[in-house]
Structures are given as C-alpha cells and as structure tokens.
Amino acid sequence: MSTPESHPAAGSAELAAAEAQVTAFWRRARYTSRSLASQVHPQLDASGYTVLATIDDLQAPGTDGEPGSGVRAQELTERLALHKSRLSRVITELEGLGLLERTVDPQDARARLLRLTPSGAESLREARRRRRAVFSARLARWSPADLGELARLLGRLNEDLRPEGAGGGEEPHTPQR
C-alpha cells in the first residue's frame, strides 16, 4: 500500500492545484448548503437541511402529495456519521420548525420514524427545484460528455475521500422528483 509521501504526485504542482480547487469547491458547497437551508426555512441551518434532505432521499415516497413513510434515526446516524446526541438536537430543532415529525413505526410500535411534514416536504422540494434550475443554467454550456466526466471524477473523489471506517452505503443524493 502506498503512503501519500511515496506517491509520485505527492508535493507536485498538480496535486497542489487539485487541492486548491477542492478547497474552493468545499467553500462554495458550504455557502450553497446555508443558502438552501434558508430557502427551506429562515431559521434552518445547513446541518438541519442535510438531515431533511437525507430523510427525503431515504424514505419511500408518499402518495398523492402525502409525506413519505419515514426513516429511523439509527439509519440517519449511520448514513450521516453523526453522533446520536447531535442528531437528536437537530431532530428536535426540525420538529420545532414544523418541518419534521415523528410517527409510530407500523412494523414496531415501540419505534419511531422520522418524516417530513407536508410543509417541510414542499419547502424542500421547492428549494431543490430552484437549486437544479441554477445548476442547469450555470452548466448549460457544458457538453454531456463533460458532465459525465465531471460526475465520474467527483464519484471517484468522493470514494477516495470517504472517512476510514465509514459505511459502504451510497451517499445521499437528490432524486429526480
């Protein structure tokens, strides 16, 4: 197994340039997360947005505009690598904002499922729609081949940057809705 020091690219100008671009991308991503969160609710922070979006991505869709079936908190803890106490605080905040509710798990009456409220689901859906429109406009000049290459390279980067010991499950994504 090679170490960063033994890798031929270690310390290279190309590696430094890639690191600088990834750092700039992360800064823009944090800004975008804060912006999206405020579009869902003025008091929502980026971590709350991430939890809402992940619940929406993981749960089975509802019918006729109804919220989805819900997700267990343990599944969120594993997917997001959040400590239970931090997730509990975020869930309480989301409930207080009227974006999330706890329901009884029909498979186990002792357990609770987390699901978006109808207003939470609609606010999240609208924020995602606006984000897709902006993203589409900004990348309109990119060819399908370039977009495919970007997706491939970002997937590779995400896999290579996965924290040690992190679950092998797929990262949350934004489904086409």
N, C-alpha and C positions, 0 to 999 in steps of 0.2 A: 504494500500500500504506500502510495507516495504522500509525503507531507507537503504543506504549502511551500516550505523552504526548498524542497528538492524538485519541485515542479519547474519546468523550463520557463514558464511565464511569470514566475514569482519575481516581483520587483520590476517587471517590464513596463514600458510606457503604455502598452496596450491594456495591461491589467489595471494600471492607474486610471486610464481613461474610462475603462468599463466601470470601475468602482465609483468614479465621479458621476457618471451618468446614472448608475443605480441609486446613488445617494440623492441626486436631484429628482429622480422618479419617486423615491420614497417621500421626499418632502412634498411633492405635488399630490401624492396619494393621500397623505395625512390632511392636507388642505381640502382635498376633494371630499374625504370622509366627513370632516367637520361641516362642510357646506351641505352635503347630502343630509346629514343628521338634522341640521337646522331647517331644511325643507320639509322634513317629516314632522318635526315639532320644534318650536323655538327653544325649548329647554332641553332638547335631546343632545347628548354628546356622542362622539364618534364610537365609543365602546357600546353604547346603547344601540346605535344604528347597526353595528356589526352583529349584535345579538339578535335584533329584529330580523335582519336580512338572513341570518343563518337559520332561524326558526322557519322563516318563509321558504327557504331553499330546501330544508329537510322534511317538512311536513307534507303529507298527502294533500293535494288540492281539495278545497271545498267545492260545493255545488251551488249553482245559481247565486254567485256573489257572496256566499257564506264563507267564513274563515275556514282554513284547513283543519285537519284532525288534531294537530298538536305534536309536541316533541317533549320528551323527558329531559329534565335538567342535566342528568348524567350524560346524555348524548351531547349536549352543548358543551359541557365541561371537557369532554374528550376531544370534540371537534375543534374547539377554540383554544384549548390548552389554558383555560382559566381556572384559578383556584375556586373551589366551591363557595367560599365566603365572598369573593369578588363577584361571582356570578349572581349570588343571592342578592347582593346590594343592587346590581344592575336590574335584576328582575323586579325588585321592589320599586325602583325608580320608574321602570316602564309601566308597571301597574298603576302607579300614582299619576302618570301622564295620560292614562286611558288608552295606551297603545297595545297592552298585553293583558291577557287574563289566564288564570289557572283553572283548569277543568278536571273533572274526575276521569281517570283513565278507564274506559269501558272494559279493558282486559284485566284490570286490577284496581278495585275500588279504593285500595289504600294509597295508590299512587296518583300523582297529579301530572297533567300535561300542560304545557305552555303553548298558547296560540295567540296570534294577533287578534285584536278586536277588529270589528268591521272598519272602524275609522282608522285604526293602525294599519290594516292591510291596504286600504285605499290610499293613505298618505304615502306609504312605502312604494306602492305601485306607481303613483304619480311621480315621486322623486326619481325612481328608476327610469321611467319613461323620459323624463327631462334629461337625465344623465346620458341615456342612449342617444337622444337627439343631438346633444352637444358633441358626444364622442363621434357620432356618424358624420357630423358637419366638419369636425376637425381632421378627420381621416379620409375625407371624401376623395382626395387626390391620390390616395394610396391604391395600388393595384391589388386585386385579390391575391396574387402571389406574394406580394409584400406583407399583406395582412396575415396570410397563412404562415409565412416565415416568422413574423413577429410572435404569433401565437405559439409556434413550435419552440422558439428560443425562450420565451417567457416561461413556458411549461418546463423546459429543461432547467432554467434558472430557479424556478420555484422548487423543483425537486432537489436540486443541489443545495439549496439554502434551507431545506427542511431541518428543523432542530433535531439534534440527536435524541432518539427515543420517542420522537413524535409518532403518532399513529399513522398507519399507511393509508388511511382513507382519503378519499378525494377532498380537496379543499372546497369550501362553499363557492358557488358560482351563481350567476344571475341567469335563471332560466328565461327562455322566451315566453312571455305571458301576454 
